[in-house]
Amino acid sequence: MIIHSLADLAAGFLGLWILLYLLDANHANVFVDFVRGVANWLASWSQDIFIMKTEGLRVFFNFALPALVYLAVGHGAAAWLRRL
């Protein structure tokens, strides 16, 4: 259950950052800055995989990919451990 929850939390931060970025949230806000920092740390391994002219699409794909990976790996690992 812990692995499942951590994967959901990681994907949640990445999804929240995508939403805040696309809605043009105030980057000077402490909460927005915190979410951006966590999302950048979680997605550091996948930065700039997709390079596009539209900045919104670039942010979406570069942060959605790690969110999907965390969900797939986390849920898969949790299901595998439940079977043991």
Phi and psi in degrees as a GROMACS rama.xvg file:
@    title "Ramachandran Plot"
@    xaxis  label "Phi"
@    yaxis  label "Psi"
@TYPE xy
-66.2541  -45.1612  ILE-2
-63.1168  -43.2758  ILE-3
-59.152  -45.9509  HIS-4
-67.3281  -39.3897  SER-5
-65.2783  -39.0214  LEU-6
-64.4102  -42.0594  ALA-7
-64.2542  -40.5573  ASP-8
-64.5478  -44.4403  LEU-9
-61.8468  -47.4124  ALA-10
-64.3318  -34.8841  ALA-11
-63.8372  -43.805  GLY-12
-63.1656  -42.0564  PHE-13
-65.8962  -42.9707  LEU-14
-65.1023  -38.9366  GLY-15
-65.1963  -39.6004  LEU-16
-64.9214  -41.2404  TRP-17
-58.2863  -46.9534  ILE-18
-62.4639  -47.0406  LEU-19
-62.9353  -39.2035  LEU-20
-66.3802  -47.1281  TYR-21
-67.1435  -27.888  LEU-22
-88.5057  5.62597  LEU-23
57.6159  52.9989  ASP-24
-67.5309  156.622  ALA-25
-69.6156  111.641  ASN-26
-70.5512  -13.9895  HIS-27
-83.3532  -11.7515  ALA-28
-69.8597  139.736  ASN-29
-63.6536  -43.0928  VAL-30
-64.1789  -45.7405  PHE-31
-62.8559  -41.2551  VAL-32
-63.9708  -39.881  ASP-33
-63.7904  -46.7815  PHE-34
-62.4646  -42.2419  VAL-35
-62.0957  -42.407  ARG-36
-63.2837  -44.9434  GLY-37
-65.1708  -43.8807  VAL-38
-64.5704  -41.3115  ALA-39
-63.4358  -38.3166  ASN-40
-67.0968  -44.2247  TRP-41
-66.0171  -32.7662  LEU-42
-102.567  14.74  ALA-43
-61.4853  -30.2598  SER-44
-75.0202  -14.7628  TRP-45
-120.665  14.0154  SER-46
-63.2473  136.097  GLN-47
61.4686  32.4502  ASP-48
-67.9089  -42.1509  ILE-49
-106.282  124.056  PHE-50
-116.786  114.801  ILE-51
-130.4  158.001  MET-52
-71.838  -34.7891  LYS-53
-82.7969  117.26  THR-54
-62.3197  -39.3394  GLU-55
-61.6997  -42.0614  GLY-56
-65.9455  -38.8843  LEU-57
-61.934  -47.0735  ARG-58
-63.4151  -43.701  VAL-59
-57.8858  -53.3295  PHE-60
-70.8989  -36.812  PHE-61
-72.5541  -18.8867  ASN-62
-106.677  -24.0164  PHE-63
-73.4126  -35.6477  ALA-64
-59.9218  -51.5419  LEU-65
-64.5642  -31.4048  PRO-66
-61.6101  -44.5605  ALA-67
-65.8315  -37.8963  LEU-68
-65.1519  -45.0627  VAL-69
-61.7254  -41.0666  TYR-70
-64.7123  -46.8673  LEU-71
-65.0198  -48.0677  ALA-72
-68.8834  -44.1002  VAL-73
-64.5685  -45.3047  GLY-74
-70.8156  -36.3542  HIS-75
-65.261  -43.9234  GLY-76
-65.6579  -39.9484  ALA-77
-64.5104  -41.747  ALA-78
-66.4572  -39.2514  ALA-79
-64.7062  -42.5968  TRP-80
-69.0596  -31.1412  LEU-81
-65.7745  -31.9605  ARG-82
-73.4348  -22.4252  ARG-83
